[in-house]
C-alpha cells in the first residue's frame, strides 16, 4: 500500500486519472445518445426527459 500512496502524490497520476475520467464520461454520453430509443423502451420514464415544454 505505501507504493500506492506515493503514486497518488505525483502529478502524472492525477493527470492520467483526469484524462481517463474524461474519456469515460464522453463514452457514456455517446453511448446514451446512440442507444436512446432502446433506453426509452426499457425505461419509459426516460421518455419524459425528451418531451418539449
Backbone as a ProteinNet text record, in pm:
[ID]
protein_1_A
[PRIMARY]
XXXXXXXXXXXXXXXXXXXXXXXXXXXXXXXXXXXXXXXXXXXXXXXXXXXXX
[TERTIARY]
78.6	0	82.9	199.3	276.9	310.9	330.3	362.2	245.2	123.5	5	-4.1	25	21.9	124	241.9	345.3	305.4	242.7	197.2	89.3	-0.8	-110.1	-62.4	56.9	110.5	175.7	187	251.2	148.8	194.9	107.7	67.6	158.7	130.4	15.7	6.3	-103.7	-237.5	-248.4	-375.8	-407.9	-305.7	-328.3	-389.1	-332.2	-385.7	-524.3	-546.9	-678.2	-785.5	-753.6	-849	-876.4	-772.1	-790.8	-877.7	-851.2	-931.8	-1076.9	-1097.4	-1232.5	-1306.3	-1237.3	-1298.6	-1334.7	-1246.1	-1273.6	-1395.7	-1403.8	-1519	-1647.2	-1642.9	-1762.1	-1808.6	-1716	-1751.7	-1811.5	-1753.5	-1807.6	-1948.6	-1974.3	-2108.2	-2208.4	-2173.8	-2264.5	-2292	-2188.5	-2207.1	-2291.1	-2270.2	-2347.8	-2495.4	-2521.3	-2661.1	-2729.1	-2659.3	-2721.4	-2742.4	-2651.9	-2664.1	-2779.1	-2795.5	-2898.1	-3019.8	-3047	-3155.7	-3291.2	-3321.2	-3451.6	-3467.1	-3362.3	-3368.1	-3384.5	-3320.2	-3334.1	-3477.7	-3539.7	-3678.4	-3773.2	-3747.1	-3833.1	-3821.5	-3701.1	-3681.2	-3726.3	-3705.4	-3735.7	-3822.9	-3955.5	-4047	-4036.7	-3994.8	-3981.6	-3876.2	-3782.9	-3679.7	-3741.9	-3853	-3919.2	-3966.5	-3999.1	-4043.9	-3932.9	-3808.2	-3695.5	-3688.1	-3747.5	-3736	-3858.2	-3961.2	-4082.3	-4061.2	-4108.6	-4094.7	-4187.7	-4142.2	-4224	-4245.8
-122	0	128.6	130.5	255.5	298.5	203.9	240.6	314.2	272.7	339.3	482.7	502.1	638.4	727.7	673.7	752.5	785	689.9	712.8	820.1	818	915.3	1057.3	1072.2	1204.7	1269.7	1196.7	1252.8	1322.8	1425.2	1499.3	1414.3	1330.7	1246.6	1150.8	1097.2	1006.9	1077.3	1197.7	1269.9	1319.6	1353.2	1393.7	1277.6	1159	1040.4	1003.6	1022	991.9	1084.4	1214.1	1309	1279	1243	1209.7	1085.9	983.8	862.1	891.1	976.3	1013.8	1086.5	1175.2	1247.4	1154.8	1060.3	964.2	879.6	833.6	753.2	836	961.9	1047.5	1066.8	1089.4	1106.6	977.2	863.5	735.5	710.1	749.5	733	820.6	946.3	1037.1	985.9	942	888.3	761.2	675.6	551.5	579.4	672.3	706.2	767.2	853.6	915.4	812.7	718	616.4	519.6	480.7	382.4	447.1	574.5	645	577.4	537.5	474.9	343.8	266.9	143.2	172.1	276.1	313.5	354	429.4	473.5	353.5	253.5	134.9	56.5	49.1	-25.2	56.3	186.3	275.9	390.1	370.3	471.9	609	614.3	744.5	830.8	769.7	847.5	925.6	879	949.1	1086.2	1103.3	1234.5	1337.2	1293	1386.6	1451.6	1387.7	1431.3	1507.1	1520.9	1590.8	1741.9	1809.4	1955.3	2024.6	2136	2220.7	2166.4
0	0	0	60.8	57.2	-84.7	-175.5	-313.5	-377.7	-345	-399.6	-348.8	-222.8	-166.8	-234.9	-256.2	-323	-465.9	-532.6	-669.5	-674.7	-576.3	-575.1	-544.7	-496.2	-467.9	-589.2	-698.1	-817.4	-905.8	-976.6	-1067.9	-1187.9	-1233.8	-1350	-1325.9	-1204.8	-1170.8	-1184.7	-1130	-1133.8	-1274	-1350.7	-1489.6	-1567.6	-1551.8	-1620.7	-1568.3	-1438.5	-1381	-1438.1	-1451.7	-1509.1	-1655.7	-1729.6	-1870.5	-1883.9	-1803.4	-1807.5	-1769.3	-1671	-1630	-1741.5	-1809.3	-1920.8	-2035.5	-2066	-2173.1	-2138.2	-2014.4	-1972.9	-1980	-1939.4	-1945.1	-2088.3	-2179.8	-2321.1	-2375.7	-2340.7	-2386.7	-2333.7	-2210.3	-2152.4	-2226.5	-2251.6	-2322.5	-2463.8	-2533.3	-2668.4	-2667.5	-2569.6	-2560.1	-2533.9	-2442	-2411.2	-2532.7	-2604.4	-2721.7	-2833.1	-2846.3	-2951.1	-2921	-2793.6	-2756.9	-2690.9	-2719.2	-2651.6	-2674.5	-2796.2	-2823.5	-2746.7	-2736.5	-2658.7	-2510	-2462.1	-2320.9	-2291.3	-2381.9	-2362.7	-2360.5	-2442.7	-2444.1	-2314.6	-2259.5	-2134.9	-2014.8	-2019.6	-1907.5	-1959.1	-1959.7	-2016.9	-1950.3	-1827.2	-1760.5	-1829.2	-1898.2	-1970.1	-2085.5	-2138.9	-2249	-2205.9	-2079.3	-2029.6	-2035.3	-2035.2	-2043.8	-2181.3	-2279.5	-2417.6	-2468.3	-2384.2	-2426.6	-2428.1	-2530.3	-2534.8	-2434.1	-2385.5	-2300	-2167.1
[MASK]
+++++++++++++++++++++++++++++++++++++++++++++++++++++

